[in-house]
Amino acid sequence: MSRIGYKPISIPDGVKVGISGRRVEVTGPMTKEPLVWSLPERITAALDEAGKAVTVTRSDDRKESRALHGLSRSLIQNMVTGAGVGYRKRMQIYGTGYGCNLKGEVLEINCGFMGRGTKEKPQFSIPVPRGLEIKVETAAARGNSEPATFLVTSADKQLIGDFCARVRSIRPPEPYKGKGIRYEGEAVQRKAGKAFAGGGG
């Protein structure tokens, strides 16, 4: 018996789950549009009579079916959580002069790439996907100890994860001074800089 797959998913107040065939649709306080996902073959989901819990089952015990069983249950749980309370990630940009700005539905980032961008034009302009909300909290970094920060929120866990990973990949934190884009609380492995000994001829 699957420890994860067979565990019922509780539906909190304010969240509504609809199941039609293989289509699972979830709405709640954090959704502007329904979260939708299609169940894989051999996996089924059903609501209890009170509509307060979802159970996920599989048609057989093959290895692939067992894997899809746990995955399906986890994805539906993520949808329910996202629709109810949402997900959030805070990103930090370390580096003197590095910064970010939100212009309409575009996130603008400057992060030290020489020869890219101008004073009027940012180095990177990243369209914000539908379903994400971004709030710039500190637009410009004033030093390595005071990063520029922006908060990303969404009801879709996968969407927020993909977007933040893509932003981070523009300039991952480097190991010497820690400059770059990172998740809040991310531990950066630091290295000592090279030391040059002075000498006389």
Contacts in CASP RR format, 6 or more apart in sequence:
PFRMAT RR
TARGET T0000
AUTHOR 0000-0000-0000
METHOD contacts of the structure
MODEL  1
MSRIGYKPISIPDGVKVGISGRRVEVTGPMTKEPLVWSLPERITAALDEA
GKAVTVTRSDDRKESRALHGLSRSLIQNMVTGAGVGYRKRMQIYGTGYGC
NLKGEVLEINCGFMGRGTKEKPQFSIPVPRGLEIKVETAAARGNSEPATF
LVTSADKQLIGDFCARVRSIRPPEPYKGKGIRYEGEAVQRKAGKAFAGGG
G
2 58 0 8 1.000
2 66 0 8 1.000
2 69 0 8 1.000
2 70 0 8 1.000
2 73 0 8 1.000
4 69 0 8 1.000
4 70 0 8 1.000
4 73 0 8 1.000
4 74 0 8 1.000
5 56 0 8 1.000
5 69 0 8 1.000
5 70 0 8 1.000
5 72 0 8 1.000
5 73 0 8 1.000
6 55 0 8 1.000
6 56 0 8 1.000
6 57 0 8 1.000
6 69 0 8 1.000
6 73 0 8 1.000
7 73 0 8 1.000
8 48 0 8 1.000
8 53 0 8 1.000
8 54 0 8 1.000
8 55 0 8 1.000
9 53 0 8 1.000
9 54 0 8 1.000
9 55 0 8 1.000
9 56 0 8 1.000
9 73 0 8 1.000
9 76 0 8 1.000
9 77 0 8 1.000
9 80 0 8 1.000
10 52 0 8 1.000
10 53 0 8 1.000
10 80 0 8 1.000
11 17 0 8 1.000
11 51 0 8 1.000
11 52 0 8 1.000
11 53 0 8 1.000
11 54 0 8 1.000
11 80 0 8 1.000
12 80 0 8 1.000
12 84 0 8 1.000
14 28 0 8 1.000
14 29 0 8 1.000
14 84 0 8 1.000
15 26 0 8 1.000
15 27 0 8 1.000
15 28 0 8 1.000
15 29 0 8 1.000
15 80 0 8 1.000
15 83 0 8 1.000
15 84 0 8 1.000
16 26 0 8 1.000
16 27 0 8 1.000
16 28 0 8 1.000
17 24 0 8 1.000
17 25 0 8 1.000
17 26 0 8 1.000
17 47 0 8 1.000
17 51 0 8 1.000
17 54 0 8 1.000
17 76 0 8 1.000
17 80 0 8 1.000
18 24 0 8 1.000
18 25 0 8 1.000
18 26 0 8 1.000
18 47 0 8 1.000
19 25 0 8 1.000
19 45 0 8 1.000
19 46 0 8 1.000
19 47 0 8 1.000
19 54 0 8 1.000
21 39 0 8 1.000
22 38 0 8 1.000
22 39 0 8 1.000
22 40 0 8 1.000
23 36 0 8 1.000
23 37 0 8 1.000
23 38 0 8 1.000
23 39 0 8 1.000
24 36 0 8 1.000
24 37 0 8 1.000
24 38 0 8 1.000
24 39 0 8 1.000
24 45 0 8 1.000
24 76 0 8 1.000
24 79 0 8 1.000
25 34 0 8 1.000
25 35 0 8 1.000
25 36 0 8 1.000
26 34 0 8 1.000
26 35 0 8 1.000
26 36 0 8 1.000
26 76 0 8 1.000
26 79 0 8 1.000
26 80 0 8 1.000
26 83 0 8 1.000
27 34 0 8 1.000
27 35 0 8 1.000
27 83 0 8 1.000
28 83 0 8 1.000
28 84 0 8 1.000
28 155 0 8 1.000
29 83 0 8 1.000
29 84 0 8 1.000
30 82 0 8 1.000
30 83 0 8 1.000
30 84 0 8 1.000
30 85 0 8 1.000
30 86 0 8 1.000
30 155 0 8 1.000
31 82 0 8 1.000
31 83 0 8 1.000
31 155 0 8 1.000
32 131 0 8 1.000
33 130 0 8 1.000
33 131 0 8 1.000
35 79 0 8 1.000
35 82 0 8 1.000
35 83 0 8 1.000
35 155 0 8 1.000
35 156 0 8 1.000
37 75 0 8 1.000
37 76 0 8 1.000
37 79 0 8 1.000
39 45 0 8 1.000
39 72 0 8 1.000
40 68 0 8 1.000
40 72 0 8 1.000
42 58 0 8 1.000
42 59 0 8 1.000
42 60 0 8 1.000
42 62 0 8 1.000
42 65 0 8 1.000
42 68 0 8 1.000
43 56 0 8 1.000
43 57 0 8 1.000
43 58 0 8 1.000
43 59 0 8 1.000
43 65 0 8 1.000
43 68 0 8 1.000
43 69 0 8 1.000
43 72 0 8 1.000
44 56 0 8 1.000
44 57 0 8 1.000
44 58 0 8 1.000
44 59 0 8 1.000
45 54 0 8 1.000
45 55 0 8 1.000
45 56 0 8 1.000
45 57 0 8 1.000
45 72 0 8 1.000
45 76 0 8 1.000
46 54 0 8 1.000
46 55 0 8 1.000
46 57 0 8 1.000
47 53 0 8 1.000
47 54 0 8 1.000
48 54 0 8 1.000
48 55 0 8 1.000
54 76 0 8 1.000
54 80 0 8 1.000
56 69 0 8 1.000
56 70 0 8 1.000
56 72 0 8 1.000
56 73 0 8 1.000
56 76 0 8 1.000
57 69 0 8 1.000
58 65 0 8 1.000
58 66 0 8 1.000
58 68 0 8 1.000
58 69 0 8 1.000
59 65 0 8 1.000
78 157 0 8 1.000
78 158 0 8 1.000
81 87 0 8 1.000
81 157 0 8 1.000
82 154 0 8 1.000
82 155 0 8 1.000
82 156 0 8 1.000
82 157 0 8 1.000
83 155 0 8 1.000
84 155 0 8 1.000
86 153 0 8 1.000
86 154 0 8 1.000
86 155 0 8 1.000
87 153 0 8 1.000
87 154 0 8 1.000
87 155 0 8 1.000
87 156 0 8 1.000
87 157 0 8 1.000
87 160 0 8 1.000
88 151 0 8 1.000
88 152 0 8 1.000
88 153 0 8 1.000
88 154 0 8 1.000
88 160 0 8 1.000
89 151 0 8 1.000
89 152 0 8 1.000
89 160 0 8 1.000
89 161 0 8 1.000
89 164 0 8 1.000
89 183 0 8 1.000
89 184 0 8 1.000
90 137 0 8 1.000
90 149 0 8 1.000
90 150 0 8 1.000
90 151 0 8 1.000
90 152 0 8 1.000
90 183 0 8 1.000
90 184 0 8 1.000
91 149 0 8 1.000
91 150 0 8 1.000
91 151 0 8 1.000
91 152 0 8 1.000
91 164 0 8 1.000
91 167 0 8 1.000
91 168 0 8 1.000
91 181 0 8 1.000
91 182 0 8 1.000
91 183 0 8 1.000
91 184 0 8 1.000
92 147 0 8 1.000
92 148 0 8 1.000
92 149 0 8 1.000
92 181 0 8 1.000
92 182 0 8 1.000
92 183 0 8 1.000
92 184 0 8 1.000
93 99 0 8 1.000
93 100 0 8 1.000
93 109 0 8 1.000
93 111 0 8 1.000
93 141 0 8 1.000
93 147 0 8 1.000
93 148 0 8 1.000
93 149 0 8 1.000
93 180 0 8 1.000
93 181 0 8 1.000
94 141 0 8 1.000
94 143 0 8 1.000
94 144 0 8 1.000
94 147 0 8 1.000
94 173 0 8 1.000
94 178 0 8 1.000
94 179 0 8 1.000
94 180 0 8 1.000
94 181 0 8 1.000
94 182 0 8 1.000
95 111 0 8 1.000
95 112 0 8 1.000
95 141 0 8 1.000
95 143 0 8 1.000
95 144 0 8 1.000
95 147 0 8 1.000
95 177 0 8 1.000
95 178 0 8 1.000
95 179 0 8 1.000
95 180 0 8 1.000
96 141 0 8 1.000
96 142 0 8 1.000
96 143 0 8 1.000
96 144 0 8 1.000
97 110 0 8 1.000
97 112 0 8 1.000
97 140 0 8 1.000
97 141 0 8 1.000
97 142 0 8 1.000
97 143 0 8 1.000
98 110 0 8 1.000
98 111 0 8 1.000
98 112 0 8 1.000
98 140 0 8 1.000
98 141 0 8 1.000
98 147 0 8 1.000
98 148 0 8 1.000
98 179 0 8 1.000
98 180 0 8 1.000
99 109 0 8 1.000
99 110 0 8 1.000
99 111 0 8 1.000
99 139 0 8 1.000
99 140 0 8 1.000
99 141 0 8 1.000
99 148 0 8 1.000
100 107 0 8 1.000
100 108 0 8 1.000
100 109 0 8 1.000
100 110 0 8 1.000
100 136 0 8 1.000
100 139 0 8 1.000
100 148 0 8 1.000
100 150 0 8 1.000
101 107 0 8 1.000
101 108 0 8 1.000
101 122 0 8 1.000
101 136 0 8 1.000
101 139 0 8 1.000
102 108 0 8 1.000
102 128 0 8 1.000
102 134 0 8 1.000
102 135 0 8 1.000
102 136 0 8 1.000
102 150 0 8 1.000
105 127 0 8 1.000
105 128 0 8 1.000
106 125 0 8 1.000
106 126 0 8 1.000
106 127 0 8 1.000
106 128 0 8 1.000
107 125 0 8 1.000
107 126 0 8 1.000
107 127 0 8 1.000
107 128 0 8 1.000
107 134 0 8 1.000
107 150 0 8 1.000
107 167 0 8 1.000
108 122 0 8 1.000
108 124 0 8 1.000
108 125 0 8 1.000
108 126 0 8 1.000
109 122 0 8 1.000
109 123 0 8 1.000
109 124 0 8 1.000
109 126 0 8 1.000
109 167 0 8 1.000
109 170 0 8 1.000
109 181 0 8 1.000
110 117 0 8 1.000
110 122 0 8 1.000
110 123 0 8 1.000
110 124 0 8 1.000
111 123 0 8 1.000
111 124 0 8 1.000
111 170 0 8 1.000
111 171 0 8 1.000
111 179 0 8 1.000
111 180 0 8 1.000
111 181 0 8 1.000
112 123 0 8 1.000
112 171 0 8 1.000
113 123 0 8 1.000
113 171 0 8 1.000
116 123 0 8 1.000
117 123 0 8 1.000
124 170 0 8 1.000
126 166 0 8 1.000
126 167 0 8 1.000
128 134 0 8 1.000
128 163 0 8 1.000
129 159 0 8 1.000
129 163 0 8 1.000
131 154 0 8 1.000
131 155 0 8 1.000
131 156 0 8 1.000
131 159 0 8 1.000
132 152 0 8 1.000
132 153 0 8 1.000
132 154 0 8 1.000
132 156 0 8 1.000
132 159 0 8 1.000
132 160 0 8 1.000
132 163 0 8 1.000
133 152 0 8 1.000
133 153 0 8 1.000
133 154 0 8 1.000
134 150 0 8 1.000
134 151 0 8 1.000
134 152 0 8 1.000
134 153 0 8 1.000
135 150 0 8 1.000
135 151 0 8 1.000
135 153 0 8 1.000
136 148 0 8 1.000
136 149 0 8 1.000
136 150 0 8 1.000
137 149 0 8 1.000
137 150 0 8 1.000
137 151 0 8 1.000
138 146 0 8 1.000
138 147 0 8 1.000
138 148 0 8 1.000
138 149 0 8 1.000
139 148 0 8 1.000
140 148 0 8 1.000
141 147 0 8 1.000
141 148 0 8 1.000
144 177 0 8 1.000
144 178 0 8 1.000
144 179 0 8 1.000
149 184 0 8 1.000
152 160 0 8 1.000
152 163 0 8 1.000
152 164 0 8 1.000
153 160 0 8 1.000
154 160 0 8 1.000
164 183 0 8 1.000
167 181 0 8 1.000
168 181 0 8 1.000
168 182 0 8 1.000
168 183 0 8 1.000
170 181 0 8 1.000
171 179 0 8 1.000
171 180 0 8 1.000
171 181 0 8 1.000
172 180 0 8 1.000
172 181 0 8 1.000
172 182 0 8 1.000
173 179 0 8 1.000
173 180 0 8 1.000
173 181 0 8 1.000
173 182 0 8 1.000
173 186 0 8 1.000
173 188 0 8 1.000
174 180 0 8 1.000
175 188 0 8 1.000
175 189 0 8 1.000
175 190 0 8 1.000
175 191 0 8 1.000
176 190 0 8 1.000
176 191 0 8 1.000
176 193 0 8 1.000
178 188 0 8 1.000
178 190 0 8 1.000
182 188 0 8 1.000
END
